[in-house]
Amino acid sequence: MYWSRWFRRIMEDLEREFERFEMELDRMFSSVGSGRGEVIGPYVYGFSVTVGPEGVPVVRTFGNVPKAEEGYRTPFVDVILDEKANQVRVIAELPGVSKEDVDVNATERSVEIRAERGDRKYRAVVDLPVEVDVGSAKASYNNGVLEITFKPRREVRPKGTRIKVE
């Protein structure tokens, strides 16, 4: 019973994302025929579905449809709260840019990522699951993947009590 409700919620979230995507495509293509707007391609759009805290599905979108800012793509970004290592990891895919093109700005609760090289423009603002120590931030960029690690302000402890299975 639980799994069917959980699966139904995921499917409803996916359906809402597809409806938003369809509305944005309709808006863009209708403006092309009327001469009111300019269409910039290629169009990139995607989403990821993960299971967040307490089993709640989390749907994240990326791409340039819908646009975060004119001419920018929203890169695929994943945020991982690693309880064992006591760190927060932000991983972003930024293909086609070099390390010098990447600009990262962080606060205790969010990270802004910008990258620009030629026609490749990325921008994302990511909320963090816990407050982090910005001074502990370390970032690396390799093969189009940006990885930023932070230490949380307070130690992250798993919720609940571990029970040994016999």
C-alpha positions in Angstrom: 0.0 0.0 0.0 2.8 2.4 0.9 4.7 1.7 -2.3 1.6 2.3 -4.5 1.1 5.7 -2.8 4.8 6.5 -3.2 4.8 5.5 -6.8 1.6 7.4 -7.5 3.2 10.6 -6.0 6.3 10.2 -8.3 4.1 9.7 -11.3 2.0 12.8 -10.4 5.2 14.8 -10.0 6.4 13.6 -13.4 3.1 14.4 -15.0 3.2 18.0 -13.7 6.8 18.4 -15.0 5.7 17.2 -18.5 2.7 19.6 -18.5 5.0 22.5 -17.7 7.4 21.4 -20.4 4.5 21.2 -22.9 3.2 24.6 -22.0 6.7 26.2 -22.4 7.2 24.5 -25.8 3.8 25.7 -27.0 4.6 29.2 -25.9 8.0 29.2 -27.7 6.7 27.7 -30.9 3.7 30.0 -31.0 6.0 33.0 -30.8 8.0 31.8 -33.7 5.1 31.8 -36.2 3.9 35.2 -35.1 7.4 36.8 -35.5 7.2 38.1 -31.9 10.2 36.2 -30.6 13.4 34.6 -31.5 14.0 30.9 -30.9 17.5 30.0 -29.7 18.5 26.3 -30.0 19.3 23.6 -29.3 16.7 22.9 -26.7 17.8 20.9 -23.7 15.5 19.7 -21.0 15.5 16.9 -18.5 14.7 15.9 -15.0 15.9 13.6 -12.3 13.8 11.9 -9.7 15.4 10.9 -6.4 14.0 9.9 -3.0 14.6 12.6 -0.4 14.3 12.6 3.3 11.5 10.5 4.8 10.9 8.8 1.4 9.5 12.0 -0.3 10.3 12.1 -4.1 12.3 15.1 -5.2 12.1 16.1 -8.9 14.8 18.4 -10.2 14.9 19.9 -13.7 17.7 21.0 -15.9 18.2 22.5 -19.3 17.3 25.7 -21.2 13.5 24.9 -21.3 12.1 26.5 -19.2 14.8 29.1 -19.0 16.2 30.2 -15.7 17.6 33.3 -17.3 17.5 34.3 -21.0 20.2 32.4 -22.9 21.3 30.3 -19.9 20.9 26.6 -19.4 20.2 25.1 -16.0 22.9 22.4 -15.6 22.1 19.0 -14.0 22.9 19.4 -10.3 22.8 16.9 -7.6 23.1 17.6 -3.8 24.3 14.8 -1.5 24.2 14.9 2.2 26.8 12.4 3.2 26.3 11.5 6.9 29.2 9.1 7.1 31.8 11.6 5.8 29.9 14.5 7.5 29.9 16.6 4.4 27.6 18.1 1.8 28.5 17.5 -1.9 27.2 19.5 -4.8 27.9 17.9 -8.2 27.1 19.8 -11.4 27.5 18.8 -15.0 28.9 21.7 -17.1 30.1 20.2 -20.4 31.9 22.4 -22.9 33.5 24.9 -20.5 36.9 25.0 -18.9 37.8 25.5 -15.2 38.6 29.2 -15.9 35.0 29.7 -17.1 33.4 28.5 -13.9 32.3 30.9 -11.2 31.0 29.6 -7.8 29.5 31.8 -5.1 28.3 30.2 -1.8 26.4 31.2 1.3 25.6 29.1 4.3 22.3 27.9 2.7 22.9 28.0 -1.1 25.4 27.8 -3.9 25.3 29.8 -7.2 27.1 28.3 -10.2 27.8 30.2 -13.4 29.8 29.2 -16.4 30.1 30.7 -19.8 32.2 29.9 -22.9 31.0 30.9 -26.3 27.4 29.7 -26.7 27.6 27.5 -23.6 26.1 29.4 -20.7 25.1 27.7 -17.5 23.5 29.1 -14.3 22.0 27.5 -11.3 21.2 28.4 -7.7 21.0 25.4 -5.5 19.6 25.3 -2.0 21.6 23.2 0.5 19.9 20.7 2.9 21.8 22.0 6.0 23.8 25.1 6.9 27.4 24.8 5.8 30.7 26.3 6.8 31.5 28.3 3.6 35.2 28.5 4.7 35.5 24.7 4.4 34.5 24.7 0.7 36.6 22.8 -1.7 35.8 22.7 -5.5 37.2 20.6 -8.3 36.4 20.5 -12.0 37.3 17.6 -14.2 35.9 16.4 -17.5 32.9 18.7 -17.4 31.9 17.8 -13.8 32.1 20.4 -11.0 32.2 19.0 -7.5 32.0 21.2 -4.4 32.3 19.9 -0.9 31.3 21.6 2.4 31.5 20.7 6.0 28.1 21.2 7.8 28.0 23.8 10.6 26.7 21.1 12.9 27.5 17.4 12.7 25.0 15.5 10.6 23.6 12.6 12.5 21.3 9.9 11.0 17.7 10.1 12.2 16.5 7.1 14.2 18.2 4.2 15.8 20.1 1.5 13.8 18.6 -1.9 14.4 20.7 -5.1 13.9 18.9 -7.6 11.6 19.4 -11.2 12.6 
